[in-house]
Amino acid sequence: MPNIHDELPTEHKDPLISFLNKLIKVAVKLLAILMVLVIFWGVADVVYVMYQNITAPPFMLLSIADIFKTFAAFLAVLIAIEIYQNITLYLSTDVIPIKLVIATALMAIARKVIILDFKDLTPMYIFATATVVLALGITYYLVGKHHKERFVDEREGDYK
């Protein structure tokens, strides 16, 4: 099956466009390398945050705030891993992985919700955050449903 979506074709009728598309792919590969560094830096940060929290008085006890800081650090690393997956999937298919991008956004907003301090928030901020979560959830569902229908159609030989 031919690649229906080729956002950055390296073979183009205009040689300048081909060259520029190749440059962009090199830039995306550089971003992948940098993201791996960020992931390892994030893991080191999680270890450091946990070490600081466990060794601070009272020894070996974590407060709720410490637990939330640790969750935030974990989720930041997981979001970085999702972004890395977005980059590598893009490199391997030349298609922007919409469902994975939406899943990454859902994880990022979930991180925000987990670390929210409700005593400092206005009702409008909470409502806006809930609206974003709902919109992303619906979008993820609809994109997933569309991909599932498309997969079934492609297996039957009817390409959309």
C-alpha positions as CSV (number, residue, x, y, z in Angstrom):
1,M,0.0,0.0,0.0
2,P,1.5,3.4,-0.9
3,N,2.1,6.0,1.7
4,I,-1.1,8.1,1.6
5,H,0.3,10.8,3.9
6,D,3.8,11.9,3.1
7,E,4.2,15.3,4.8
8,L,7.9,15.7,4.1
9,P,8.7,13.8,0.9
10,T,12.4,13.5,0.3
11,E,11.7,13.1,-3.4
12,H,10.0,16.1,-4.8
13,K,9.8,17.7,-8.2
14,D,11.5,20.8,-6.8
15,P,15.0,20.0,-5.7
16,L,15.0,22.8,-3.1
17,I,11.9,21.4,-1.4
18,S,13.5,17.9,-1.4
19,F,16.6,19.4,0.2
20,L,14.6,21.4,2.8
21,N,12.6,18.3,3.7
22,K,15.8,16.4,4.3
23,L,17.0,19.2,6.5
24,I,13.8,19.1,8.5
25,K,14.2,15.3,9.0
26,V,17.7,15.8,10.3
27,A,16.3,18.4,12.7
28,V,13.7,15.9,13.9
29,K,16.4,13.3,14.5
30,L,18.3,15.9,16.5
31,L,15.1,16.5,18.5
32,A,14.9,12.7,19.2
33,I,18.4,12.7,20.5
34,L,17.7,15.7,22.7
35,M,14.5,14.1,24.0
36,V,16.4,11.0,25.1
37,L,18.7,13.3,27.0
38,V,15.8,15.0,28.6
39,I,14.3,11.6,29.6
40,F,17.5,10.5,31.3
41,W,17.8,13.9,33.0
42,G,14.2,13.6,34.1
43,V,14.8,10.1,35.5
44,A,17.8,11.5,37.4
45,D,15.6,14.3,38.7
46,V,13.0,11.8,39.9
47,V,15.7,9.9,41.8
48,Y,17.1,13.2,43.3
49,V,13.6,14.4,44.3
50,M,12.8,11.1,46.0
51,Y,16.2,11.1,47.7
52,Q,15.8,14.6,49.0
53,N,12.3,13.9,50.3
54,I,13.2,10.6,52.0
55,T,16.3,12.0,53.7
56,A,14.7,15.2,54.9
57,P,13.3,15.3,58.4
58,P,11.1,13.5,59.3
59,F,13.4,10.7,58.0
60,M,11.7,8.2,55.5
61,L,8.3,9.9,55.7
62,L,6.7,11.8,52.8
63,S,4.1,14.5,53.1
64,I,1.3,14.8,50.7
65,A,3.1,17.7,49.0
66,D,6.2,15.5,48.6
67,I,4.2,12.7,47.1
68,F,2.6,15.2,44.6
69,K,6.1,16.5,43.7
70,T,7.2,13.0,43.1
71,F,4.1,12.2,41.0
72,A,4.8,15.4,39.0
73,A,8.4,14.4,38.3
74,F,7.3,10.9,37.2
75,L,4.6,12.2,34.9
76,A,7.0,14.7,33.4
77,V,9.3,11.8,32.4
78,L,6.3,9.8,31.0
79,I,5.3,12.8,29.0
80,A,8.8,13.1,27.6
81,I,8.7,9.5,26.7
82,E,5.4,10.0,24.9
83,I,6.9,13.0,23.0
84,Y,9.9,10.8,22.0
85,Q,7.4,8.2,20.7
86,N,5.7,10.9,18.7
87,I,9.0,11.9,17.2
88,T,10.1,8.3,16.3
89,L,6.7,7.4,14.9
90,Y,6.9,10.6,12.8
91,L,10.4,9.7,11.5
92,S,9.4,6.1,10.6
93,T,6.1,7.0,8.8
94,D,6.3,10.7,7.8
95,V,2.9,11.0,9.3
96,I,2.0,13.1,12.3
97,P,0.6,10.5,14.8
98,I,-2.6,12.4,15.7
99,K,-3.9,9.8,18.2
100,L,-0.5,9.7,20.0
101,V,-0.3,13.5,20.1
102,I,-3.8,13.6,21.7
103,A,-2.8,10.9,24.2
104,T,0.3,13.0,25.1
105,A,-1.9,16.0,25.6
106,L,-4.2,14.0,27.8
107,M,-1.3,12.8,29.9
108,A,0.0,16.4,30.2
109,I,-3.4,17.7,31.4
110,A,-3.7,14.7,33.7
111,R,-0.4,15.7,35.2
112,K,-1.7,19.2,35.7
113,V,-4.8,17.9,37.4
114,I,-2.9,15.6,39.7
115,I,-0.7,18.4,41.0
116,L,-3.4,21.1,41.3
117,D,-3.6,22.8,44.6
118,F,-7.4,23.4,44.8
119,K,-7.1,26.0,47.6
120,D,-5.4,28.4,45.3
121,L,-7.7,28.0,42.2
122,T,-10.7,29.9,41.0
123,P,-13.8,28.0,39.9
124,M,-13.3,29.3,36.4
125,Y,-9.8,27.7,36.2
126,I,-11.1,24.4,37.4
127,F,-14.0,24.6,34.9
128,A,-11.6,25.4,32.1
129,T,-9.3,22.5,33.0
130,A,-12.3,20.2,33.1
131,T,-13.4,21.4,29.7
132,V,-9.9,20.7,28.2
133,V,-9.9,17.2,29.7
134,L,-13.4,16.6,28.3
135,A,-12.5,17.9,24.8
136,L,-9.3,15.9,24.7
137,G,-11.2,12.8,25.9
138,I,-13.9,13.2,23.2
139,T,-11.3,13.9,20.5
140,Y,-9.2,10.8,21.5
141,Y,-12.4,8.7,21.4
142,L,-13.4,10.0,18.0
143,V,-9.9,9.7,16.5
144,G,-9.7,6.1,17.8
145,K,-13.1,5.3,16.4
146,H,-12.1,6.8,13.0
147,H,-8.8,4.8,12.9
148,K,-10.7,1.6,13.9
149,E,-13.2,2.1,11.1
150,R,-10.4,2.9,8.6
151,F,-8.5,-0.2,9.6
152,V,-11.5,-2.4,8.9
153,D,-12.1,-0.7,5.6
154,E,-8.4,-1.1,4.6
155,R,-8.5,-4.8,5.5
156,E,-11.5,-5.2,3.1
157,G,-9.5,-3.4,0.4
158,D,-11.6,-0.2,0.5
159,Y,-9.1,2.6,1.0
160,K,-10.5,5.9,2.1
